[in-house]
């Protein structure tokens, strides 16, 4: 692995919600996600299903960005969720909550369904994970959702997933599926800032080189 700079350019940004422009209204102003007419593109049959799942699918939004960048055909978000549920990458709890994204069953599913190799990363700092990003590799990392406002103090690490697509100048470029501008699409933050939010776990996704 090299510590030098590398960046994928033109990686499509995919929000957890229908339109990137609606993210700030949803996360900051508590707007109804279904007020955004583009929610129907997600493929969910009802607004209630969409409301329940959209806020939980940061990982699938990151994955959809990678699929679209690599021009791998796939169904809408709801169809991806069906595949993830069938393979145990998300699990419904008896209390009505959801466990996921669960990395190892996710890795098995995307290898079989899309030909993408996934290395599951545990106890790895952000610089080491960023160094994995290369011509055929992107990374999904666990951070606190508080990273959308990086100048503010944070209270935790992890609980949310973002897509790393580049490194350089002492930091990383990433897409945050629930981010708000200027830390939404093609955002850059220094390693030290990301480390505050980072849970030291994630996944490296490789397509085409193995």
SEKEMAR-718315 format. One record per residue (C-alpha): x, y, z; residue in three letters; residue number from 1. Coordinates in steps of 0.001 Angstrom, whole numbers, plus 500000, padded with zeros to 6 digits. Example, Ala and Ser with C-alpha at 12.3 -4.5 7.8 and 13.67 -1.06 7.14 Angstrom:
2
{{512300, 495500, 507800}, ALA, 1} {{513670, 498940, 507140}, SER, 2} 
//
This chain:
210
{{500000, 500000, 500000}, UNK, 1} {{501211, 503461, 499180}, UNK, 2} {{500703, 506524, 501303}, UNK, 3} {{500812, 508831, 498280}, UNK, 4} {{497870, 510623, 496770}, UNK, 5} {{495253, 508939, 494629}, UNK, 6} {{491759, 510027, 493680}, UNK, 7} {{488887, 508562, 491693}, UNK, 8} {{487162, 511391, 489875}, UNK, 9} {{483572, 511377, 488724}, UNK, 10} {{482285, 508903, 491308}, UNK, 11} {{478499, 509410, 491296}, UNK, 12} {{477025, 510698, 494540}, UNK, 13} {{474035, 508807, 495885}, UNK, 14} {{472079, 510214, 498800}, UNK, 15} {{470200, 508092, 501318}, UNK, 16} {{467132, 510046, 500192}, UNK, 17} {{465657, 510737, 496777}, UNK, 18} {{467452, 514005, 496027}, UNK, 19} {{470728, 515353, 497430}, UNK, 20} {{469121, 518790, 497669}, UNK, 21} {{466642, 517436, 500214}, UNK, 22} {{469190, 516068, 502683}, UNK, 23} {{469627, 519288, 504659}, UNK, 24} {{465879, 519751, 504953}, UNK, 25} {{465418, 516178, 506161}, UNK, 26} {{468289, 515964, 508645}, UNK, 27} {{468266, 519561, 509901}, UNK, 28} {{464659, 520694, 509520}, UNK, 29} {{462848, 517356, 510018}, UNK, 30} {{461113, 517599, 506648}, UNK, 31} {{459032, 514630, 505519}, UNK, 32} {{461259, 512607, 503138}, UNK, 33} {{458205, 511886, 500994}, UNK, 34} {{457746, 515583, 500261}, UNK, 35} {{460623, 515034, 497844}, UNK, 36} {{458926, 513661, 494711}, UNK, 37} {{462060, 511738, 493780}, UNK, 38} {{461533, 509298, 496649}, UNK, 39} {{459616, 507014, 494273}, UNK, 40} {{462781, 506332, 492287}, UNK, 41} {{463960, 504276, 495257}, UNK, 42} {{461562, 501496, 494316}, UNK, 43} {{459823, 501285, 497689}, UNK, 44} {{456151, 500393, 497414}, UNK, 45} {{454901, 502792, 500082}, UNK, 46} {{455966, 506019, 501687}, UNK, 47} {{456045, 504348, 505087}, UNK, 48} {{458525, 501735, 503847}, UNK, 49} {{460664, 504485, 502363}, UNK, 50} {{460579, 506581, 505541}, UNK, 51} {{461575, 503581, 507640}, UNK, 52} {{464439, 502407, 505478}, UNK, 53} {{465961, 505504, 503860}, UNK, 54} {{467554, 506754, 507073}, UNK, 55} {{469100, 503307, 507626}, UNK, 56} {{470622, 502720, 504184}, UNK, 57} {{473803, 504793, 504227}, UNK, 58} {{475771, 501644, 503394}, UNK, 59} {{473631, 500771, 500386}, UNK, 60} {{473826, 504374, 499168}, UNK, 61} {{477634, 504136, 499285}, UNK, 62} {{477482, 500783, 497527}, UNK, 63} {{475185, 502173, 494828}, UNK, 64} {{477729, 504926, 494160}, UNK, 65} {{480389, 502264, 493649}, UNK, 66} {{478155, 500152, 491395}, UNK, 67} {{477330, 503146, 489232}, UNK, 68} {{480969, 504219, 489054}, UNK, 69} {{481968, 500739, 487884}, UNK, 70} {{478947, 500609, 485551}, UNK, 71} {{477583, 497474, 487160}, UNK, 72} {{473886, 497013, 486462}, UNK, 73} {{471585, 496857, 489474}, UNK, 74} {{467998, 497433, 490526}, UNK, 75} {{466664, 500390, 492523}, UNK, 76} {{467534, 500879, 496191}, UNK, 77} {{464608, 498758, 497378}, UNK, 78} {{465764, 495834, 495233}, UNK, 79} {{469284, 496136, 496627}, UNK, 80} {{467800, 496070, 500097}, UNK, 81} {{465908, 492877, 499278}, UNK, 82} {{469175, 491222, 498295}, UNK, 83} {{470923, 492477, 501411}, UNK, 84} {{468109, 491236, 503645}, UNK, 85} {{468033, 487839, 501931}, UNK, 86} {{471759, 487417, 502644}, UNK, 87} {{471713, 488672, 506237}, UNK, 88} {{473476, 491977, 505629}, UNK, 89} {{470542, 493633, 507399}, UNK, 90} {{468544, 491848, 510100}, UNK, 91} {{465207, 492806, 511569}, UNK, 92} {{465045, 492702, 515367}, UNK, 93} {{462117, 491586, 517474}, UNK, 94} {{461813, 495143, 518824}, UNK, 95} {{461196, 496493, 515323}, UNK, 96} {{464717, 497868, 514872}, UNK, 97} {{467368, 496876, 512367}, UNK, 98} {{470900, 495525, 512704}, UNK, 99} {{473184, 496414, 509795}, UNK, 100} {{474970, 496941, 507613}, UNK, 101} {{476669, 493693, 508690}, UNK, 102} {{479966, 493490, 506873}, UNK, 103} {{480731, 489794, 506365}, UNK, 104} {{477370, 488715, 504936}, UNK, 105} {{477441, 491884, 502837}, UNK, 106} {{480852, 490841, 501488}, UNK, 107} {{479571, 487371, 500598}, UNK, 108} {{476502, 488792, 498882}, UNK, 109} {{478283, 491378, 496708}, UNK, 110} {{480955, 488871, 495670}, UNK, 111} {{478313, 486428, 494471}, UNK, 112} {{475882, 488968, 492995}, UNK, 113} {{478206, 491604, 491530}, UNK, 114} {{481726, 490163, 491364}, UNK, 115} {{483100, 492676, 493856}, UNK, 116} {{485720, 491508, 496353}, UNK, 117} {{485372, 492968, 499845}, UNK, 118} {{488056, 493054, 502524}, UNK, 119} {{486482, 493574, 505938}, UNK, 120} {{488587, 496001, 507977}, UNK, 121} {{488758, 495956, 511771}, UNK, 122} {{490827, 498111, 514108}, UNK, 123} {{492466, 500035, 511263}, UNK, 124} {{493148, 503763, 511330}, UNK, 125} {{491832, 506079, 508658}, UNK, 126} {{495201, 506611, 507001}, UNK, 127} {{495726, 502869, 506531}, UNK, 128} {{492236, 502451, 505103}, UNK, 129} {{492685, 505434, 502780}, UNK, 130} {{495933, 503901, 501531}, UNK, 131} {{493914, 500968, 500216}, UNK, 132} {{492057, 503226, 497778}, UNK, 133} {{493565, 502625, 494352}, UNK, 134} {{492704, 502181, 490669}, UNK, 135} {{490322, 499281, 491369}, UNK, 136} {{489438, 499937, 495007}, UNK, 137} {{487074, 502185, 496950}, UNK, 138} {{486409, 502034, 500691}, UNK, 139} {{483346, 502293, 502887}, UNK, 140} {{484188, 503386, 506426}, UNK, 141} {{482269, 503714, 509677}, UNK, 142} {{482091, 507227, 511107}, UNK, 143} {{479716, 509149, 513314}, UNK, 144} {{476892, 510895, 511428}, UNK, 145} {{478108, 514015, 513216}, UNK, 146} {{480798, 514252, 510525}, UNK, 147} {{478325, 516283, 508462}, UNK, 148} {{479297, 519208, 510726}, UNK, 149} {{483027, 518560, 511236}, UNK, 150} {{483718, 521885, 512970}, UNK, 151} {{481425, 520883, 515834}, UNK, 152} {{482498, 518640, 518737}, UNK, 153} {{481392, 515026, 518363}, UNK, 154} {{480209, 512626, 521032}, UNK, 155} {{480849, 509265, 519390}, UNK, 156} {{482528, 507296, 516632}, UNK, 157} {{480755, 505059, 514153}, UNK, 158} {{477092, 504435, 513428}, UNK, 159} {{477156, 505763, 509856}, UNK, 160} {{478932, 504868, 506597}, UNK, 161} {{480655, 507075, 504018}, UNK, 162} {{482424, 506256, 500760}, UNK, 163} {{486133, 507086, 500452}, UNK, 164} {{487217, 507689, 496877}, UNK, 165} {{490507, 509525, 497244}, UNK, 166} {{493356, 510611, 499463}, UNK, 167} {{495909, 513390, 499310}, UNK, 168} {{497139, 516597, 500951}, UNK, 169} {{496940, 514930, 504338}, UNK, 170} {{493307, 513876, 504131}, UNK, 171} {{490573, 512009, 502275}, UNK, 172} {{487887, 512731, 499689}, UNK, 173} {{484562, 511114, 500370}, UNK, 174} {{480833, 511045, 499691}, UNK, 175} {{478551, 511281, 502724}, UNK, 176} {{475067, 509899, 501890}, UNK, 177} {{473521, 512021, 504658}, UNK, 178} {{475921, 514936, 504360}, UNK, 179} {{475105, 518573, 503768}, UNK, 180} {{477161, 520944, 501636}, UNK, 181} {{480069, 521458, 501659}, UNK, 182} {{480564, 518036, 503288}, UNK, 183} {{478205, 516049, 501099}, UNK, 184} {{479651, 515060, 497703}, UNK, 185} {{483378, 515118, 496922}, UNK, 186} {{484073, 516419, 500419}, UNK, 187} {{487626, 516611, 501762}, UNK, 188} {{488729, 516519, 505380}, UNK, 189} {{492150, 516059, 506995}, UNK, 190} {{492967, 512697, 508542}, UNK, 191} {{493012, 514129, 512046}, UNK, 192} {{489460, 515428, 511681}, UNK, 193} {{488107, 512192, 510211}, UNK, 194} {{489835, 510216, 512966}, UNK, 195} {{487653, 511962, 515572}, UNK, 196} {{484548, 510397, 514010}, UNK, 197} {{486072, 507160, 512691}, UNK, 198} {{485274, 503809, 514346}, UNK, 199} {{488406, 502110, 512904}, UNK, 200} {{486371, 499701, 510825}, UNK, 201} {{484971, 499446, 507331}, UNK, 202} {{485372, 497641, 504030}, UNK, 203} {{487610, 497899, 500973}, UNK, 204} {{485717, 497145, 497735}, UNK, 205} {{487725, 495967, 494725}, UNK, 206} {{486397, 495370, 491232}, UNK, 207} {{488186, 494215, 488117}, UNK, 208} {{491713, 493549, 489377}, UNK, 209} {{491484, 490224, 491222}, UNK, 210} 
//
